């Protein structure tokens, strides 16, 4: 259950709603000194104050997005059932800042936008890790912490991590929605200016003049809120570049408070209450954004992901591919995988192959934040294709202009038709006739009920057209990326969409290997049976030894 503490509700006259979402381990009592001072401000006279106590801790079992749904529902309830507020201020500290942002986007996305989202004019974020928390910044405890976070029940921490699906989706969606705000405001401003000019010519009482007068009010409906990020100068967990998704808009900015850590950004320290309150009052009530951000590049850019898979690392074919990109397509930014050598054993373990998803989601969302007008492309092999498939399934706002897969380990029934035109512009699937890791290993793992992987890179995808399937390379798992010539062709298609003459032949069919591939689930079942029998025999033998040992000890 989510607990909501209400400070004070004054509903005689529609005024302002102020919603405060504390950090983990906080409650409304921690905020009382600041709130008591703010209540006396003329700008907040008659305001309703609400604190949303989520009771989250680091190892809670609730996902951030689920908690944010509850927060959005509470704000909607306050707005619809109490008073139609003229303005809403959202304040969040730490994880509370992420919940505030998620709730705001949930309101925007619900049936064309809930009414209360149009009243939000200020969002204040105190020490919010907008890129998620990075376990590597926890010093000696980072290793044990990452081990603990492999436990699936710790959903709060996992959804709060850098590169998690909720964080990546939040950052990408935030940029897209605020970009729409700017486009709407520009369109409204242009239309208002045109109507105003026509009104001057038509006279004050004409219908054109009355329409022009209405346009002067309309921009408030689609106006983007002011967003202020308040950081402590001694906050070692926060990097200003990690907030590029919020501070790139004209009504947003970041502020650093001197002599403050991440836990104290909203507090009034003894001996310096007045000075600190004056700073916080300005930020909460009147601070404005800055038109330019030093952390973003608004120029159109092309970014291509080059992601390796099993039995490879970034110094292998991705390094060769990056060199080809720089040679043949200057200006394109290549991004190679940020993880090291990935063995077949790592791939066979579900938690190991999934660990790298956060790297790709974080890299994409961070590149999108720094290059908000960029176009993204993907060339991946083996486990790299798995990361691509998982990402587009878990982060609906991610989009790739073109995708090229080689030795893909995605299932044959992967839902490409649901992605084409929405998250993927077009794709090609390159298949090899002797691809044993895909044809044999993946089918064996599917026999062990691992349905998130499959043989799409060997047998093809069921939802593909023939033009999207490129087959067969006369070789094994690495055949499509083995030579620089064919690698250059893959890159050229990925970046331009132009058809290429690949070194393939449909005559090089898999033959008997296709039959062996279909038998691998049966082989997997037999292996499980053999292991189970072996364990049973070991248990039986151990039990007999213990019984005999007990008899001997009793006799002695």
VENWOUR-V93745 format. One record per pair of residues at least 12 apart in sequence whose ideal C-beta (glycine too) atoms are under 10 Angstrom apart, sorted by the first residue. I is the first residue (numbers start at 1). J is the second residue. Records with the same first field share a line. If there is no record, write none. Layout:
BEGIN
I: J + J
END
This chain:
BEGIN
1: 55 + 70
2: 52 + 53 + 54 + 55 + 56 + 62 + 66 + 67 + 69 + 70 + 71 + 73 + 74
3: 27 + 51 + 52 + 53 + 54 + 55
4: 19 + 28 + 50 + 51 + 52 + 53 + 54 + 70 + 71 + 74 + 77 + 78
5: 20 + 22 + 27 + 28 + 29 + 31 + 49 + 50 + 51 + 52 + 53
6: 28 + 48 + 49 + 50 + 51 + 78
7: 20 + 28 + 31 + 32 + 35 + 36 + 39 + 47 + 48 + 49 + 50 + 51
8: 35 + 39 + 46 + 47 + 48 + 49 + 50
9: 47 + 48 + 49 + 50 + 78 + 82 + 83
10: 45 + 46 + 47 + 48 + 49 + 83
11: 46 + 48 + 78 + 82 + 83 + 85
12: 46 + 83
13: 45 + 46 + 83 + 86
14: 46 + 48 + 82 + 83 + 84 + 85 + 86 + 87
15: 44 + 45 + 46 + 47 + 48 + 83 + 85 + 86 + 87
16: 43 + 44 + 45 + 46 + 47 + 48 + 49 + 85 + 86 + 87 + 88 + 89 + 119 + 121 + 122
17: 47 + 48 + 49 + 50 + 75 + 78 + 79 + 82 + 83 + 85 + 86 + 87 + 88 + 89 + 90 + 116 + 119 + 120
18: 35 + 38 + 39 + 44 + 47 + 48 + 49 + 50 + 51 + 85 + 87 + 88 + 89 + 90 + 91 + 122 + 124 + 284
19: 48 + 49 + 50 + 51 + 52 + 71 + 74 + 75 + 78 + 88 + 89 + 90 + 91 + 92 + 96 + 100 + 103 + 120 + 123
20: 34 + 35 + 49 + 50 + 51 + 52 + 53 + 89 + 90 + 91 + 92 + 93 + 96 + 100 + 124 + 126 + 266
21: 50 + 51 + 52 + 53 + 54 + 67 + 68 + 71 + 90 + 91 + 92 + 93 + 94 + 95 + 96 + 97 + 98 + 99 + 100 + 103
22: 51 + 52 + 53 + 54 + 55 + 56 + 91 + 92 + 93 + 94 + 95 + 96 + 99 + 126 + 266
23: 54 + 56 + 92 + 93 + 94 + 95 + 96 + 97 + 99 + 126 + 127 + 128 + 262 + 263 + 265 + 266
24: 54 + 55 + 56 + 57 + 58 + 60 + 93 + 94 + 95 + 96 + 156 + 160
25: 55 + 56 + 57 + 58 + 94 + 95 + 263
26: 51 + 53 + 54 + 93 + 94 + 95 + 96 + 263 + 266
27: 51 + 53 + 55
28: 49 + 50 + 51 + 52 + 53
29: 51
30: 51 + 93 + 263 + 266 + 267
31: 49 + 51 + 91 + 93 + 266 + 267
32: 51
33: 266 + 267 + 268 + 273 + 277
34: 91 + 266 + 267 + 268 + 273 + 276 + 277 + 280 + 281 + 284
35: 49 + 51 + 91 + 266
36: 268
37: 268 + 273 + 274 + 277 + 280 + 281
38: 89 + 91 + 277 + 280 + 281 + 284 + 285
41: 281 + 284 + 285
42: 285
43: 87 + 89 + 281 + 284 + 285 + 286
44: 89 + 284 + 285
47: 85 + 87 + 88 + 89
48: 78 + 82 + 83 + 85 + 88
49: 89
50: 74 + 75 + 78
51: 91 + 96
52: 67 + 70 + 71 + 74 + 75 + 90 + 92 + 96 + 99 + 100 + 103
53: 96
54: 67 + 68 + 70 + 71 + 95 + 96 + 99 + 156
55: 67
56: 94 + 95 + 96 + 99 + 156 + 157 + 160
57: 95 + 156 + 157
58: 95 + 133 + 145 + 148 + 149 + 154 + 156 + 157 + 160
59: 148 + 149 + 151 + 153 + 154 + 155 + 156 + 157 + 158
60: 153 + 154 + 155 + 156 + 157 + 159 + 160
61: 152 + 153 + 154 + 155 + 156
62: 155 + 156 + 159
63: 155 + 156 + 158 + 159 + 160 + 164 + 165 + 166
64: 95 + 98 + 99 + 102 + 132 + 155 + 156 + 157 + 158 + 159 + 160 + 164 + 166 + 167 + 170
65: 98 + 99 + 102 + 103 + 105 + 106 + 155 + 159 + 164 + 165 + 166 + 169 + 170
66: 102 + 155 + 156 + 159 + 166
67: 95 + 96 + 98 + 99 + 102 + 103 + 156 + 159
68: 98 + 99 + 100 + 101 + 102 + 103 + 104 + 105 + 106 + 107 + 166 + 170
69: 99 + 102 + 103 + 106 + 110
70: 99 + 103
71: 90 + 92 + 96 + 99 + 100 + 102 + 103 + 104 + 106 + 107
72: 99 + 100 + 102 + 103 + 104 + 105 + 106 + 107 + 108 + 109 + 110 + 114 + 116 + 117
73: 103 + 106 + 107 + 110 + 114
74: 103
75: 88 + 90 + 100 + 103 + 104 + 106 + 107 + 114 + 116 + 117 + 119 + 120
76: 103 + 106 + 107 + 110 + 114 + 115 + 116 + 117
77: 116
78: 116
79: 107 + 114 + 115 + 116 + 117 + 118 + 119
80: 114 + 115 + 116
84: 115 + 116 + 119
85: 115 + 116 + 119 + 120
86: 119 + 121
87: 119 + 120 + 121 + 122 + 225
88: 104 + 116 + 117 + 118 + 119 + 120 + 121 + 122 + 123 + 225
89: 119 + 120 + 121 + 122 + 123 + 124 + 225 + 226 + 284 + 285
90: 103 + 104 + 120 + 121 + 122 + 123 + 124 + 125 + 225 + 227
91: 122 + 123 + 124 + 125 + 126 + 228 + 230 + 266 + 284
92: 104 + 123 + 124 + 125 + 126 + 127 + 128
93: 124 + 125 + 126 + 127 + 128 + 230 + 262 + 263 + 265 + 266
94: 125 + 126 + 127 + 128 + 129 + 133 + 160 + 237 + 262 + 263 + 265
95: 127 + 128 + 129 + 132 + 133 + 156 + 157 + 159 + 160
96: 125 + 126 + 127 + 128
97: 123 + 124 + 125 + 126 + 127 + 128 + 129 + 130 + 229 + 230 + 246
98: 125 + 128 + 129 + 130 + 132 + 159 + 160 + 166 + 167 + 170
99: 128
100: 120 + 123 + 124 + 125 + 128
101: 123 + 125 + 128 + 130 + 170 + 171 + 173 + 174 + 227 + 245 + 246
102: 166 + 167 + 169 + 170 + 173 + 174
103: 116 + 117 + 120
104: 116 + 117 + 120 + 123 + 170 + 174 + 177 + 225 + 227
105: 117 + 169 + 170 + 173 + 174 + 176 + 177 + 397
106: 173
107: 120
108: 120 + 173 + 174 + 177 + 180 + 181
109: 173 + 177
113: 177 + 221 + 222
117: 177 + 225
118: 220 + 221 + 222 + 223 + 225
119: 220 + 221 + 225
120: 223 + 224 + 225 + 226
121: 220 + 223 + 224 + 225 + 226 + 251
122: 225 + 226 + 227 + 228 + 251 + 283 + 284 + 285 + 286 + 287
123: 224 + 225 + 226 + 227 + 228 + 229 + 246 + 251 + 252
124: 226 + 227 + 228 + 229 + 230 + 266 + 280 + 283 + 284 + 285 + 287
125: 227 + 228 + 229 + 230 + 231 + 243 + 246 + 252 + 254 + 265
126: 228 + 229 + 230 + 231 + 232 + 257 + 260 + 262 + 263 + 264 + 265 + 266 + 267 + 280 + 283 + 284
127: 229 + 230 + 231 + 232 + 235 + 237 + 238 + 257 + 260 + 261 + 262 + 263 + 264 + 265 + 266
128: 229 + 230 + 231 + 238 + 242 + 243 + 246 + 262 + 265
129: 160 + 161 + 162 + 167 + 235 + 237 + 238 + 239 + 242 + 243 + 262
130: 167 + 170 + 171 + 174 + 229 + 238 + 242 + 243 + 244 + 245 + 246 + 247 + 369
131: 161 + 162 + 163 + 167 + 168 + 170 + 171 + 238 + 239 + 241 + 242 + 243 + 244 + 245 + 362 + 365 + 366 + 369
132: 159 + 160 + 161 + 162 + 163 + 164 + 166 + 167 + 168 + 170 + 171 + 242 + 358 + 361 + 362 + 365
133: 145 + 157 + 160 + 161 + 162 + 164 + 167 + 237 + 238
134: 161 + 162 + 163 + 237 + 239 + 242 + 362
135: 147 + 148 + 149 + 157 + 161 + 162
136: 162
137: 162 + 236 + 237 + 238 + 239
138: 237
139: 236
145: 157 + 161
146: 161 + 355
149: 161 + 355
150: 351 + 352 + 354 + 355
151: 351
152: 351
158: 358
161: 358 + 362
162: 242 + 358 + 359 + 361 + 362 + 365 + 366
163: 338 + 356 + 357 + 358 + 359 + 360 + 361 + 362 + 363 + 364 + 365 + 366
164: 357 + 358 + 361 + 362 + 394 + 395
165: 357 + 358 + 361 + 390 + 391 + 393 + 394 + 395 + 396 + 398
166: 361 + 394 + 395
167: 245 + 358 + 361 + 362 + 365 + 395
168: 357 + 358 + 360 + 361 + 362 + 363 + 364 + 365 + 366 + 368 + 391 + 394 + 395 + 397 + 398
169: 361 + 365 + 394 + 395 + 396 + 397 + 398
170: 245 + 365 + 395 + 397
171: 242 + 243 + 244 + 245 + 246 + 361 + 362 + 364 + 365 + 366 + 368 + 369 + 395 + 397
172: 245 + 361 + 364 + 365 + 368 + 369 + 372 + 395 + 396 + 397 + 398 + 399
173: 245 + 365 + 395 + 396 + 397
174: 227 + 245 + 246 + 249 + 365 + 369 + 397
175: 244 + 245 + 246 + 248 + 249 + 296 + 365 + 368 + 369 + 372 + 397
176: 368 + 372 + 397 + 399
177: 224 + 397
178: 224 + 225 + 227 + 245 + 246 + 248 + 249 + 250 + 251 + 252 + 372
179: 224 + 248 + 249 + 372 + 373
180: 222 + 224
181: 222 + 223 + 224 + 225 + 249 + 251
182: 222 + 224 + 249 + 250 + 251
183: 222
184: 218 + 219 + 221 + 222 + 223 + 224
185: 219 + 222 + 223 + 224 + 250
187: 219 + 222
188: 215 + 216 + 218 + 219 + 220 + 221 + 222 + 223
189: 215 + 219
191: 211 + 212 + 215 + 218 + 219
192: 211 + 212 + 213 + 214 + 215 + 216 + 217 + 218 + 219
193: 212 + 215
194: 212 + 215
195: 208 + 209 + 210 + 211 + 212 + 213 + 214 + 215 + 216
196: 208 + 209 + 211 + 212 + 213 + 215 + 216
197: 212
198: 211 + 212
199: 211 + 212 + 213 + 215
200: 212
223: 251
224: 249 + 250 + 251 + 252 + 289
225: 249 + 251 + 252 + 289
226: 249 + 250 + 251 + 252 + 253 + 286 + 287 + 288 + 289
227: 243 + 246 + 247 + 249 + 251 + 252 + 253 + 254 + 289
228: 246 + 247 + 251 + 252 + 253 + 254 + 255 + 282 + 283 + 284 + 287 + 288 + 289
229: 243 + 246 + 247 + 252 + 253 + 254 + 255 + 256 + 265 + 283
230: 254 + 255 + 256 + 257 + 260 + 265 + 266 + 279 + 280 + 283 + 284 + 287
231: 243 + 254 + 255 + 256 + 257 + 260 + 262 + 265
232: 256 + 257 + 258 + 259 + 260 + 261 + 262 + 263 + 264 + 265
233: 256 + 257 + 258 + 259 + 260 + 261 + 265
234: 256 + 257 + 258 + 259 + 260 + 261 + 262 + 264
235: 256 + 257 + 260 + 261 + 262 + 263 + 264 + 265
236: 261 + 262
237: 261 + 262
238: 254 + 256 + 262
239: 295
240: 254 + 256 + 293 + 294 + 295
241: 294 + 295 + 296 + 366 + 369 + 370
242: 295 + 362 + 366 + 369
243: 293 + 295 + 369
244: 293 + 294 + 295 + 296 + 297 + 365 + 366 + 367 + 368 + 369 + 370 + 371 + 372
245: 295 + 296 + 365 + 366 + 368 + 369 + 370 + 372
246: 289 + 293 + 369
247: 289 + 290 + 292 + 293 + 294 + 295 + 296 + 369
248: 292 + 293 + 294 + 295 + 296 + 297 + 298 + 369 + 370 + 372
249: 289 + 290 + 291 + 293 + 296 + 372
250: 288 + 289 + 290 + 291 + 292 + 293
251: 288 + 289 + 290 + 291
252: 288 + 289 + 290 + 293
253: 283 + 287 + 288 + 289 + 290 + 291 + 292 + 293
254: 289 + 290 + 293 + 294 + 295
255: 279 + 282 + 283 + 287
257: 276 + 279 + 280 + 283
258: 279
259: 272 + 276
260: 276 + 279
264: 276
265: 280 + 283
266: 280 + 283 + 284
267: 280
268: 280
293: 369 + 370 + 372
295: 369 + 370
296: 369 + 370 + 371 + 372 + 373
297: 370 + 371 + 372 + 373 + 374
298: 371 + 372 + 373 + 374
299: 371 + 372 + 373 + 374
300: 371 + 372 + 373 + 374 + 375
301: 331 + 332 + 333 + 367 + 370 + 371 + 372 + 373 + 374 + 375 + 376
302: 325 + 329 + 331 + 332 + 333 + 334 + 371 + 374 + 375 + 376 + 377 + 401 + 495
303: 332 + 333 + 334 + 335 + 363 + 364 + 367 + 368 + 370 + 371 + 374 + 375 + 376 + 377 + 378 + 400 + 401
304: 321 + 322 + 325 + 329 + 332 + 333 + 334 + 335 + 336 + 375 + 376 + 377 + 378 + 379 + 400 + 401 + 402 + 404 + 491 + 494 + 495
305: 318 + 333 + 334 + 335 + 336 + 337 + 360 + 363 + 364 + 367 + 376 + 377 + 378 + 379 + 380 + 384 + 387 + 388 + 391 + 400 + 403 + 494
306: 318 + 319 + 320 + 321 + 322 + 324 + 325 + 334 + 335 + 336 + 337 + 377 + 378 + 379 + 380 + 381 + 384 + 481 + 487 + 491 + 494
307: 335 + 336 + 337 + 338 + 339 + 356 + 359 + 360 + 363 + 378 + 379 + 380 + 381 + 382 + 383 + 384 + 385 + 386 + 387 + 388
308: 321 + 336 + 337 + 339 + 340 + 341 + 342 + 380 + 381 + 382 + 383 + 384 + 481
309: 337 + 342 + 344 + 347 + 353 + 356 + 380 + 381 + 382 + 383 + 384 + 385 + 386 + 387 + 406 + 407 + 408 + 409 + 437 + 438 + 457 + 477 + 478 + 481
310: 341 + 342 + 343 + 344 + 345 + 346 + 347 + 348 + 353 + 381 + 382 + 383 + 384 + 386 + 407 + 409 + 437 + 438 + 441 + 477 + 478
311: 341 + 342 + 343 + 344 + 346 + 347 + 382 + 383 + 437 + 477 + 478
312: 337 + 341 + 342 + 343 + 381 + 382 + 383 + 384 + 477 + 478 + 481
313: 336 + 337 + 339 + 340 + 341 + 342
314: 336 + 337 + 338 + 339 + 340 + 341
315: 336 + 340 + 341
316: 336 + 341 + 381 + 478 + 481
317: 336 + 379 + 381 + 406 + 478 + 480 + 481 + 482 + 484 + 487 + 490
318: 334 + 335 + 336 + 337 + 379 + 380 + 381 + 384 + 481 + 487
319: 334 + 336
320: 481 + 483 + 484 + 487 + 488
321: 334 + 336 + 379 + 381 + 481 + 484 + 487 + 488 + 490 + 491 + 494
322: 334 + 335 + 336 + 491
323: 484 + 487
324: 484 + 485 + 487 + 488 + 489 + 490 + 491 + 492
325: 377 + 379 + 488 + 491 + 492 + 494 + 495
327: 488 + 491
328: 488 + 491 + 492 + 495
329: 491 + 492 + 494 + 495 + 496
332: 375 + 377 + 491 + 494 + 495
333: 367 + 371 + 374 + 376
334: 377 + 379 + 491
335: 360 + 363 + 364 + 367 + 376 + 377 + 378
336: 363
337: 356 + 359 + 360 + 363 + 380 + 383 + 384 + 387
338: 356 + 359 + 360 + 362 + 363
339: 355 + 356 + 359 + 360 + 383 + 387
342: 356 + 382 + 383 + 384
344: 382 + 383 + 437 + 441 + 477
346: 383
347: 382 + 383 + 386 + 409 + 437 + 441 + 442 + 445 + 453
348: 441 + 442 + 444 + 445 + 448 + 450 + 453
349: 445 + 450
350: 445 + 448 + 450 + 452 + 453
352: 383
353: 383 + 386 + 387 + 390 + 409 + 445 + 450 + 452 + 453
354: 386 + 387 + 390 + 452
356: 383 + 384 + 386 + 387 + 390
357: 386 + 387 + 388 + 389 + 390 + 391 + 394 + 395
358: 387 + 391
359: 387
360: 378 + 380 + 384 + 386 + 387 + 388 + 390 + 391 + 395 + 398
361: 387 + 390 + 391 + 394 + 395 + 398
364: 376 + 378 + 391 + 395 + 397 + 398 + 399 + 400
365: 391 + 395 + 397 + 398
368: 397 + 398 + 399
375: 399 + 400 + 401 + 402 + 425 + 495
376: 398 + 399 + 400 + 401 + 402 + 403 + 425
377: 400 + 401 + 402 + 403 + 404 + 425 + 491 + 493 + 494 + 495 + 496 + 497
378: 391 + 392 + 400 + 401 + 402 + 403 + 404 + 405 + 424 + 427 + 494
379: 402 + 403 + 404 + 405 + 406 + 428 + 481 + 487 + 490 + 491 + 493 + 494 + 495
380: 403 + 404 + 405 + 406 + 407 + 408 + 409 + 481 + 494
381: 404 + 405 + 406 + 407 + 408 + 409 + 430 + 457 + 477 + 478 + 480 + 481 + 490
382: 405 + 406 + 407 + 408 + 409 + 435 + 437 + 438 + 442 + 457 + 477 + 478 + 481
383: 407 + 408 + 409 + 437 + 453
384: 405 + 406 + 407 + 408 + 409
385: 403 + 404 + 405 + 406 + 407 + 408 + 409 + 410 + 414 + 429 + 438 + 453 + 456 + 457
386: 408 + 409 + 410 + 442 + 452 + 453 + 454
387: 409
388: 400 + 403 + 404 + 405 + 408 + 410 + 424 + 427
389: 403 + 405 + 408 + 409 + 410 + 411 + 414 + 415 + 416 + 419 + 452 + 453 + 454 + 456
390: 410 + 452
391: 423
392: 414 + 415 + 416 + 418 + 419 + 422 + 423 + 424
393: 414 + 415 + 418 + 419 + 423 + 452
395: 423
396: 419 + 422 + 423
397: 423
398: 423 + 424
399: 419 + 422 + 423 + 424 + 425
400: 419 + 423 + 424 + 425 + 426 + 427 + 494
401: 424 + 425 + 426 + 494 + 495 + 497
402: 424 + 425 + 426 + 427 + 428 + 493 + 494 + 495 + 496 + 497
403: 416 + 419 + 420 + 423 + 424 + 425 + 426 + 427 + 428 + 429 + 468 + 494
404: 426 + 427 + 428 + 429 + 430 + 470 + 480 + 489 + 490 + 491 + 492 + 493 + 494 + 495
405: 427 + 428 + 429 + 430 + 431 + 456 + 457 + 461 + 468 + 470 + 480 + 490
406: 428 + 429 + 430 + 431 + 432 + 435 + 457 + 470 + 473 + 477 + 478 + 479 + 480 + 481 + 482 + 486 + 487 + 490
407: 429 + 430 + 431 + 432 + 435 + 437 + 438 + 456 + 457 + 458 + 473 + 476 + 477 + 478 + 479 + 480 + 481
408: 427 + 429 + 430 + 431 + 435 + 438 + 442 + 453 + 454 + 455 + 456 + 457 + 458 + 460 + 461
409: 435 + 437 + 438 + 441 + 442 + 445 + 452 + 453 + 454 + 455 + 456 + 457 + 458 + 477
410: 429 + 438 + 442 + 452 + 453 + 454 + 455 + 456 + 457 + 461
411: 442 + 446 + 450 + 451 + 452 + 453 + 454 + 455 + 456 + 461 + 462
412: 442 + 446 + 454 + 455 + 456 + 457 + 458 + 459 + 460 + 461 + 462 + 463 + 464
413: 451 + 454 + 456 + 461 + 462 + 463
414: 429 + 452 + 454 + 456 + 461 + 462 + 463 + 464
415: 461 + 462 + 463
416: 429 + 456 + 461 + 462 + 463 + 464 + 465 + 468
417: 461 + 462 + 463 + 464
418: 463
419: 463
420: 463 + 468
425: 497
426: 467 + 468 + 493 + 497
427: 461 + 464 + 468 + 494
428: 464 + 467 + 468 + 469 + 470 + 490 + 493 + 494 + 497 + 499 + 500 + 502
429: 456 + 457 + 460 + 461 + 464 + 468 + 469 + 470 + 471
430: 457 + 469 + 470 + 471 + 472 + 473 + 479 + 480 + 481 + 486 + 489 + 490 + 493 + 502 + 504
431: 455 + 456 + 457 + 458 + 459 + 460 + 461 + 469 + 470 + 471 + 472 + 473 + 479 + 480 + 504 + 510
432: 457 + 458 + 471 + 472 + 473 + 474 + 475 + 476 + 477 + 478 + 479 + 480 + 482 + 504 + 508 + 510
433: 458 + 471 + 472 + 473 + 474 + 475 + 476 + 479 + 504 + 505 + 506 + 507 + 508 + 509 + 510 + 511 + 513 + 514
434: 458 + 472 + 473 + 474 + 475 + 476 + 477 + 479 + 508 + 510 + 511 + 513
435: 455 + 457 + 458 + 459 + 472 + 473 + 475 + 476 + 477 + 478 + 479 + 480 + 510 + 513 + 517
436: 458 + 476 + 477 + 513 + 516 + 517
437: 457 + 458 + 476 + 477 + 478
438: 453 + 454 + 455 + 456 + 457 + 458 + 459 + 476 + 477 + 517
439: 455 + 457 + 458 + 459 + 476 + 477 + 510 + 513 + 514 + 516 + 517 + 518 + 520
440: 455 + 458 + 513 + 516 + 517 + 519 + 520 + 523
441: 453 + 455 + 477 + 517 + 520
442: 454 + 455 + 456 + 457 + 458 + 517 + 520
443: 455 + 458 + 459 + 516 + 517 + 518 + 519 + 520 + 521 + 522 + 523 + 524
444: 517 + 519 + 520 + 521 + 522 + 523 + 524 + 525 + 527
445: 520 + 521 + 524
446: 520 + 521 + 524
447: 519 + 520 + 521 + 522 + 523 + 524 + 525 + 526 + 527 + 528
448: 521 + 524 + 525 + 527 + 528
449: 521 + 524
450: 524
455: 514 + 517 + 518 + 520
456: 469
457: 471 + 477 + 480
458: 471 + 472 + 477 + 510 + 513 + 514 + 517
459: 471 + 510 + 514 + 517 + 518
467: 499
470: 489 + 490 + 493 + 500 + 502 + 504
471: 502 + 504 + 505 + 506 + 508 + 509 + 510
472: 504 + 505 + 506 + 507 + 508 + 509 + 510
473: 486 + 502 + 503 + 504 + 505 + 508
474: 503 + 504 + 505 + 507 + 508
475: 503 + 508
479: 503 + 504 + 508
480: 502 + 503 + 504
482: 503
483: 503
485: 502 + 503
486: 500 + 501 + 502 + 503 + 504
488: 500
489: 501 + 502 + 503
490: 502
END
